[in-house]
Amino acid sequence: MTKSEFLMELKQLLSNEVSPDVLMDTYRYYDGYIDEQIRSGLSEEEVMEQLGKPNLIARSVIAAQQGNRAADLEYTEDGKTRKIHRVNMFEEKPKKEKKEFKFDFHAWYAKVLLILVAVLLLVLVFAIVLGILTVLLPIVLPILLVIGLIYLICKLVNS
């Protein structure tokens, strides 16, 4: 198929289907596109092969004018149309159900967590006891020594 045959067939397919403005815009676009591809080094035959049949392009243009999203339709070489189901990026996506987390006490991570909590509690208790002893020992030790001496003196006096 030549460029002129392609453009004539495209024009025939679009006439009476779309507005004259859309028809001329499409015609000019493909006319310029083909010329540009030929200037870039491709042969006319290669460009026509890349474009495919004009009826596919015409059906896409017509569908776009009728409000059908071209991205939702696929046109095959044999002229059949099939609907492609895609999620519109502007539609709100259905919310996924949140999965509820259930802690499994028999799992390995539960056992490790239990050991870590036990070690942390032991360290905490040890630190508290050590802190209390560090604060109270300088105060309590002399008092205990005095009480012990008083006790010994009382025992010696009574014997």
ROVOMAR-955391 format. One record per residue: residue number from 0; x, y, z of N, C-alpha, C in turn. Coordinates in pm, 1 decimal, padded with zeros to 6 digits. Example, Ala and Ser with C-alpha at 12.3 -4.5 7.8 and 13.67 -1.06 7.14 Angstrom:
BEGIN
NODE resi      nc1      nc2      nc3     cac1     cac2     cac3      cc1      cc2      cc3
NODE    0  01319.0 -00569.0  00780.0  01230.0 -00450.0  00780.0  01320.0 -00330.0  00780.0
NODE    1  01285.0 -00225.0  00708.0  01367.0 -00106.0  00714.0  01290.0  00003.0  00787.0
REM end
This chain:
BEGIN
NODE resi      nc1      nc2      nc3     cac1     cac2     cac3      cc1      cc2      cc3
NODE    0  00085.2 -00116.8  00000.0  00000.0  00000.0  00000.0  00089.9  00123.3  00000.0
NODE    1  00053.4  00221.9 -00078.9  00129.7  00345.8 -00087.0  00071.5  00447.5  00010.6
NODE    2  00145.2  00556.4  00023.4  00101.5  00663.3  00113.0 -00033.1  00719.6  00067.8
NODE    3 -00046.3  00747.4 -00058.9 -00171.2  00806.6 -00108.7 -00288.3  00710.4 -00092.7
NODE    4 -00266.6  00581.2 -00115.3 -00373.1  00482.2 -00096.1 -00414.4  00475.7  00051.8
NODE    5 -00314.4  00476.7  00138.2 -00339.7  00472.4  00281.7 -00423.6  00592.2  00324.2
NODE    6 -00381.2  00712.3  00282.2 -00450.9  00833.9  00323.7 -00592.0  00841.1  00265.0
NODE    7 -00609.7  00796.9  00140.2 -00743.5  00797.4  00078.9 -00837.1  00700.9  00152.0
NODE    8 -00786.3  00581.7  00184.8 -00869.3  00484.3  00255.5 -00904.3  00534.8  00395.9
NODE    9 -00808.3  00595.7  00463.0 -00833.8  00651.9  00595.2 -00939.9  00761.6  00587.1
NODE   10 -00929.2  00846.3  00485.2 -01025.5  00955.0  00467.5 -01165.3  00899.3  00440.7
NODE   11 -01175.6  00796.0  00359.0 -01305.5  00734.5  00328.3 -01367.1  00671.4  00453.8
NODE   12 -01283.9  00604.6  00531.2 -01333.8  00538.2  00651.7 -01383.1  00638.7  00756.3
NODE   13 -01318.6  00755.6  00762.4 -01355.2  00855.0  00863.3 -01469.8  00946.2  00819.1
NODE   14 -01490.8  00958.1  00687.4 -01597.3  01047.9  00640.6 -01732.3  00993.3  00686.4
NODE   15 -01820.7  01084.1  00724.2 -01954.2  01053.0  00777.8 -01949.1  00983.6  00914.6
NODE   16 -01832.7  00968.5  00972.3 -01819.9  00906.5  01105.5 -01773.1  01006.9  01210.5
NODE   17 -01690.6  01101.3  01167.8 -01638.6  01202.0  01259.6 -01659.0  01339.3  01196.2
NODE   18 -01637.5  01442.3  01275.0 -01654.8  01578.6  01223.4 -01547.2  01608.0  01118.4
NODE   19 -01575.3  01701.9  01027.1 -01475.9  01736.5  00924.7 -01343.8  01785.2  00984.7
NODE   20 -01350.9  01853.7  01099.8 -01227.1  01900.5  01164.1 -01140.8  01782.9  01208.8
NODE   21 -01203.9  01684.2  01270.8 -01129.4  01566.7  01317.5 -01073.6  01490.5  01198.3
NODE   22 -01153.7  01479.1  01092.2 -01108.8  01409.1  00972.1 -00984.3  01476.2  00914.2
NODE   23 -00986.4  01608.0  00901.8 -00872.3  01679.7  00844.6 -00751.8  01676.6  00937.4
NODE   24 -00775.2  01687.6  01068.4 -00663.3  01678.5  01164.1 -00595.1  01542.9  01155.0
NODE   25 -00675.6  01438.3  01147.9 -00619.8  01302.7  01139.2 -00545.2  01285.1  01007.9
NODE   26 -00604.4  01332.0  00900.3 -00542.0  01321.6  00768.5 -00407.4  01393.3  00768.1
NODE   27 -00406.9  01519.0  00817.8 -00282.2  01596.2  00820.9 -00177.9  01530.1  00910.9
NODE   28 -00222.0  01476.3  01022.9 -00127.5  01412.5  01115.5 -00056.5  01295.5  01046.9
NODE   29 -00133.2  01204.7  00984.1 -00070.9  01087.2  00922.7  00007.5  01123.3  00797.4
NODE   30 -00035.6  01226.2  00724.7  00040.3  01273.2  00609.4  00177.4  01323.0  00655.3
NODE   31  00178.8  01407.0  00759.9  00304.5  01457.3  00813.9  00389.1  01348.6  00876.6
NODE   32  00323.7  01255.9  00945.5  00397.1  01146.0  01010.7  00469.8  01060.5  00907.4
NODE   33  00400.0  01026.9  00801.0  00461.4  00942.6  00697.5  00579.4  01015.6  00634.4
NODE   34  00561.4  01145.2  00601.8  00672.0  01223.1  00544.1  00790.7  01229.0  00639.0
NODE   35  00763.9  01248.5  00767.0  00870.9  01256.8  00867.0  00947.8  01125.0  00876.9
NODE   36  00876.5  01016.0  00874.6  00942.4  00884.2  00883.0  01027.1  00856.9  00758.4
NODE   37  00977.3  00899.7  00644.0  01054.3  00880.8  00519.9  01179.8  00967.0  00523.9
NODE   38  01167.4  01091.2  00575.1  01286.0  01177.5  00587.9  01387.4  01120.2  00686.2
NODE   39  01340.8  01043.7  00783.8  01433.8  00987.6  00882.7  01505.0  00863.3  00831.2
NODE   40  01472.5  00820.0  00708.6  01548.4  00710.7  00648.9  01469.7  00584.7  00618.8
NODE   41  01344.0  00578.4  00657.4  01263.7  00459.9  00628.7  01204.6  00471.4  00488.5
NODE   42  01180.8  00358.2  00428.6  01113.7  00360.1  00298.9  00963.7  00373.5  00320.6
NODE   43  00893.4  00410.9  00215.6  00748.2  00426.6  00224.8  00682.3  00294.7  00263.3
NODE   44  00733.8  00186.0  00208.9  00679.1  00053.3  00240.5  00696.6  00018.9  00388.8
NODE   45  00813.3  00053.3  00443.9  00838.6  00025.2  00585.5  00744.7  00105.7  00675.0
NODE   46  00721.9  00232.0  00640.2  00633.0  00317.0  00719.6  00490.9  00262.6  00713.0
NODE   47  00446.7  00222.9  00593.1  00311.5  00168.9  00578.1  00295.4  00038.4  00657.1
NODE   48  00400.2 -00040.6  00659.1  00396.8 -00166.2  00735.6  00387.2 -00138.1  00885.6
NODE   49  00460.3 -00036.4  00932.0  00455.3 -00000.3  01074.3  00316.6  00049.9  01113.7
NODE   50  00254.9  00129.2  01027.2  00123.8  00185.8  01059.5  00013.6  00081.2  01059.9
NODE   51  00025.5 -00018.5  00975.7 -00078.5 -00120.7  00968.6 -00192.3 -00075.5  00879.4
NODE   52 -00306.6 -00135.7  00896.9 -00421.2 -00106.4  00811.7 -00489.4  00023.2  00856.8
NODE   53 -00535.3  00102.2  00760.6 -00601.5  00227.8  00796.8 -00733.1  00207.0  00871.6
NODE   54 -00797.7  00090.7  00852.6 -00924.9  00069.9  00923.8 -00904.3  00060.4  01075.0
NODE   55 -00789.2  00013.5  01118.3 -00761.6  00009.7  01262.4 -00746.8  00150.2  01318.5
NODE   56 -00676.7  00233.9  01245.9 -00659.1  00372.6  01289.2 -00793.4  00444.2  01287.9
NODE   57 -00871.4  00422.6  01182.4 -01002.0  00487.4  01171.3 -01092.9  00445.9  01286.7
NODE   58 -01094.0  00319.4  01319.7 -01179.9  00272.5  01429.6 -01137.6  00335.0  01562.3
NODE   59 -01006.7  00353.5  01581.3 -00958.3  00417.6  01703.9 -01003.7  00563.1  01710.4
NODE   60 -00994.3  00634.2  01599.8 -01035.2  00774.5  01595.5 -01185.6  00784.8  01619.7
NODE   61 -01262.7  00697.6  01556.1 -01408.6  00699.7  01571.9 -01446.5  00669.3  01717.0
NODE   62 -01381.9  00570.5  01774.5 -01410.7  00534.9  01913.8 -01379.5  00651.2  02007.1
NODE   63 -01269.9  00722.2  01979.5 -01233.6  00836.6  02063.5 -01337.6  00947.2  02051.8
NODE   64 -01392.5  00966.0  01933.9 -01494.1  01068.3  01912.9 -01626.8  01031.1  01977.4
NODE   65 -01652.7  00902.6  01989.2 -01778.2  00857.9  02049.8 -01768.3  00851.3  02201.5
NODE   66 -01653.8  00883.4  02255.1 -01638.3  00884.1  02400.0 -01583.0  00754.3  02454.9
NODE   67 -01559.1  00656.2  02371.2 -01496.4  00532.5  02418.1 -01348.1  00559.8  02433.9
NODE   68 -01294.7  00507.7  02538.2 -01151.1  00523.4  02558.2 -01079.2  00427.5  02465.8
NODE   69 -00990.5  00479.8  02383.0 -00916.4  00395.4  02290.1 -00831.8  00294.4  02365.4
NODE   70 -00791.7  00329.5  02487.8 -00708.7  00237.8  02566.0 -00788.1  00116.4  02611.8
NODE   71 -00922.6  00127.9  02611.3 -01005.0  00016.5  02655.2 -01045.8 -00075.5  02540.8
NODE   72 -01015.1 -00034.3  02417.7 -01052.7 -00113.5  02301.9 -00927.9 -00156.8  02228.1
NODE   73 -00932.9 -00276.0  02175.1 -00822.9 -00324.1  02094.3 -00880.2 -00369.1  01961.5
NODE   74 -00822.0 -00320.5  01854.4 -00868.8 -00354.8  01721.0 -00770.6 -00452.5  01659.9
NODE   75 -00821.9 -00560.7  01609.1 -00737.0 -00663.6  01550.5 -00733.4 -00646.4  01399.3
NODE   76 -00637.0 -00711.5  01336.0 -00618.8 -00699.8  01191.6 -00741.1 -00747.6  01114.4
NODE   77 -00815.0 -00841.8  01169.3 -00931.6 -00893.1  01096.2 -01054.2 -00803.9  01114.8
NODE   78 -01037.4 -00687.6  01182.4 -01145.4 -00591.6  01195.0 -01233.2 -00610.5  01316.6
NODE   79 -01203.1 -00707.3  01399.1 -01284.1 -00731.1  01518.9 -01234.9 -00642.2  01632.7
NODE   80 -01327.7 -00611.8  01720.2 -01295.9 -00528.9  01836.1 -01313.3 -00611.6  01961.1
NODE   81 -01224.1 -00593.7  02054.4 -01243.9 -00659.5  02183.5 -01215.0 -00559.5  02293.4
NODE   82 -01286.8 -00574.7  02400.4 -01277.4 -00484.6  02515.4 -01162.1 -00530.6  02604.6
NODE   83 -01081.3 -00435.5  02644.0 -00972.1 -00464.9  02737.2 -01012.6 -00406.0  02870.2
NODE   84 -01009.5 -00485.6  02972.9 -01048.9 -00437.9  03105.9 -00926.4 -00387.8  03178.6
NODE   85 -00923.3 -00257.5  03194.6 -00814.1 -00194.7  03268.8 -00874.2 -00105.1  03373.8
NODE   86 -00802.2 -00086.9  03480.6 -00849.5  00002.3  03586.4 -00814.3  00144.2  03546.7
NODE   87 -00912.4  00229.4  03546.0 -00891.0  00369.8  03515.2 -00809.0  00430.6  03628.5
NODE   88 -00702.0  00501.6  03592.8 -00614.6  00554.7  03696.8 -00680.6  00665.4  03777.6
NODE   89 -00793.7  00720.8  03726.8 -00861.6  00826.0  03799.9 -00975.1  00772.2  03885.8
NODE   90 -01012.9  00647.2  03864.4 -01117.8  00589.4  03946.7 -01060.7  00552.3  04082.2
NODE   91 -01144.3  00558.2  04180.8 -01100.0  00520.1  04314.0 -01086.2  00368.6  04318.9
NODE   92 -00971.3  00324.0  04359.9 -00946.5  00180.7  04366.9 -01018.8  00123.1  04487.7
NODE   93 -01068.2  00001.8  04471.6 -01133.7 -00058.7  04587.8 -01032.6 -00077.9  04700.4
NODE   94 -01077.7 -00048.1  04819.8 -00987.7 -00058.7  04934.3 -00968.5 -00204.4  04971.3
NODE   95 -00845.0 -00236.8  04997.4 -00813.7 -00373.2  05039.4 -00850.5 -00389.0  05185.7
NODE   96 -00897.6 -00506.3  05216.9 -00930.8 -00532.7  05356.1 -00802.2 -00543.4  05435.9
NODE   97 -00802.6 -00481.8  05551.4 -00684.7 -00489.9  05636.6 -00681.5 -00626.0  05703.2
NODE   98 -00566.0 -00686.7  05693.6 -00550.5 -00816.5  05758.3 -00520.9 -00793.7  05905.5
NODE   99 -00590.9 -00865.8  05988.7 -00572.1 -00853.5  06132.4 -00452.1 -00938.1  06173.3
NODE  100 -00362.8 -00876.9  06250.6 -00245.3 -00949.6  06296.8 -00281.0 -01025.5  06423.9
NODE  101 -00252.0 -01151.7  06423.1 -00273.3 -01233.7  06542.4 -00136.9 -01282.3  06589.4
NODE  102 -00111.1 -01254.4  06716.4  00016.6 -01295.0  06773.4  00010.9 -01443.2  06807.1
NODE  103  00103.3 -01518.7  06751.7  00109.0 -01662.4  06775.4  00212.3 -01688.5  06884.6
NODE  104  00164.7 -01730.5  07002.1  00255.1 -01752.0  07115.0  00342.4 -01876.0  07098.7
NODE  105  00312.9 -01959.2  06999.6  00392.1 -02079.8  06978.0  00497.4 -02060.3  06869.4
NODE  106  00500.0 -01944.9  06806.6  00595.7 -01919.1  06699.4  00732.5 -01886.0  06758.2
NODE  107  00833.8 -01897.1  06674.5  00971.1 -01873.8  06720.4  00990.0 -01729.3  06765.2
NODE  108  00928.0 -01635.0  06694.5  00946.6 -01494.9  06730.3  00884.5 -01464.4  06867.2
NODE  109  00781.2 -01536.7  06905.6  00720.2 -01516.0  07036.5  00815.3 -01562.6  07147.0
NODE  110  00882.3 -01672.8  07122.2  00977.1 -01725.1  07221.2  01096.5 -01631.3  07235.9
NODE  111  01146.3 -01581.6  07124.6  01258.4 -01487.2  07130.0  01216.0 -01360.0  07202.5
NODE  112  01096.9 -01312.1  07171.5  01045.1 -01192.5  07237.5  01028.5 -01214.4  07387.2
NODE  113  00980.7 -01330.8  07426.8  00964.3 -01363.5  07568.0  01099.1 -01364.7  07640.2
NODE  114  01200.1 -01422.4  07578.2  01334.6 -01425.4  07637.7  01389.2 -01283.3  07650.8
NODE  115  01370.3 -01201.2  07547.7  01418.7 -01063.3  07554.4  01349.4 -00983.7  07664.6
NODE  116  01220.2 -01004.3  07681.1  01145.8 -00935.1  07787.2  01194.7 -00981.2  07924.4
NODE  117  01219.4 -01111.7  07941.4  01267.4 -01164.1  08068.9  01405.0 -01106.7  08101.8
NODE  118  01493.5 -01103.5  08003.1  01627.6 -01049.0  08025.6  01617.9 -00900.4  08058.7
NODE  119  01533.3 -00828.9  07989.6  01515.3 -00686.5  08016.3  01462.4 -00662.6  08157.3
NODE  120  01366.8 -00744.5  08201.0  01313.9 -00731.7  08337.4  01421.2 -00760.4  08441.6
NODE  121  01501.6 -00864.4  08420.4  01609.4 -00895.4  08514.2  01710.5 -00781.4  08523.1
NODE  122  01747.0 -00726.5  08409.1  01841.6 -00614.8  08408.2  01780.9 -00494.2  08479.0
NODE  123  01653.2 -00470.3  08455.6  01585.1 -00358.6  08519.0  01578.7 -00375.9  08670.9
NODE  124  01541.3 -00495.4  08717.3  01535.2 -00522.4  08861.2  01673.7 -00509.7  08923.3
NODE  125  01773.8 -00567.1  08856.8  01910.7 -00558.9  08907.5  01956.3 -00413.3  08916.8
NODE  126  01923.8 -00332.8  08815.4  01963.6 -00191.9  08816.4  01892.8 -00115.8  08928.6
NODE  127  01767.5 -00146.4  08949.5  01692.5 -00077.8  09056.9  01749.1 -00114.8  09192.8
NODE  128  01771.2 -00244.6  09215.0  01826.7 -00289.3  09343.4  01964.8 -00229.8  09364.5
NODE  129  02046.5 -00232.8  09262.2  02181.7 -00177.4  09274.0  02175.6 -00026.5  09300.8
NODE  130  02082.3  00041.5  09235.6  02067.0  00185.6  09259.0  02023.6  00215.0  09400.2
NODE  131  01930.0  00134.5  09450.4  01883.1  00154.4  09588.3  01995.8  00128.3  09687.0
NODE  132  02068.6  00020.2  09664.0  02180.0 -00011.0  09754.9  02287.4  00096.8  09749.1
NODE  133  02313.9  00148.4  09630.5  02416.8  00251.6  09617.4  02376.8  00378.0  09693.8
NODE  134  02248.7  00408.8  09693.0  02202.7  00529.4  09762.8  02193.1  00503.4  09913.4
NODE  135  02136.8  00387.3  09952.1  02109.9  00361.5  10092.8  02229.6  00309.0  10170.8
NODE  136  02322.0  00242.3  10104.5  02434.2  00181.0  10176.9  02514.1  00282.8  10258.0
NODE  137  02548.5  00397.8  10206.1  02622.7  00493.7  10288.7  02542.4  00543.2  10408.9
NODE  138  02410.9  00539.8  10400.3  02328.0  00586.7  10511.3  02298.7  00471.4  10607.4
NODE  139  02262.2  00355.7  10553.2  02217.5  00243.1  10634.3  02334.9  00172.7  10703.0
NODE  140  02449.3  00162.8  10640.8  02562.4  00089.8  10697.9  02608.2  00147.8  10832.3
NODE  141  02624.4  00275.7  10844.7  02662.3  00328.2  10977.7  02553.8  00303.8  11082.4
NODE  142  02426.9  00313.6  11038.8  02317.8  00289.5  11134.2  02321.5  00143.7  11180.0
NODE  143  02341.9  00051.5  11086.9  02350.2 -00090.8  11122.9  02470.2 -00117.9  11214.2
NODE  144  02580.4 -00052.9  11186.6  02697.3 -00070.0  11273.2  02669.3 -00019.4  11414.7
NODE  145  02603.4  00094.4  11425.6  02569.8  00149.8  11556.7  02473.9  00057.2  11629.3
NODE  146  02371.3  00006.4  11558.8  02275.5 -00086.7  11622.0  02347.0 -00214.5  11664.5
NODE  147  02437.7 -00261.8  11581.7  02513.5 -00382.8  11616.2  02600.9 -00361.4  11739.8
NODE  148  02665.4 -00248.5  11750.9  02747.2 -00217.8  11867.3  02661.8 -00206.4  11992.7
NODE  149  02546.0 -00142.3  11978.5  02454.4 -00129.9  12093.0  02410.3 -00268.7  12136.8
NODE  150  02379.5 -00355.2  12044.2  02337.4 -00491.3  12075.4  02449.1 -00565.9  12147.6
NODE  151  02569.6 -00552.2  12098.9  02683.1 -00621.5  12163.8  02708.3 -00565.8  12305.1
NODE  152  02697.8 -00439.3  12319.2  02719.1 -00378.0  12450.9  02609.2 -00425.4  12546.7
NODE  153  02486.3 -00431.9  12500.8  02375.3 -00478.8  12585.4  02398.9 -00625.5  12623.0
NODE  154  02448.9 -00705.3  12539.4  02475.1 -00846.5  12569.7  02587.4 -00859.8  12670.2
NODE  155  02688.4 -00777.1  12657.9  02799.6 -00783.5  12749.7  02758.9 -00735.0  12889.4
NODE  156  02677.2 -00636.0  12895.2  02630.8 -00582.2  13021.9  02541.4 -00682.5  13091.8
NODE  157  02457.2 -00751.7  13022.0  02364.3 -00847.0  13078.4  02431.7 -00979.0  13114.5
NODE  158  02546.5 -01005.4  13070.3  02608.4 -01133.9  13103.2  02690.9 -01129.3  13224.2
REM end
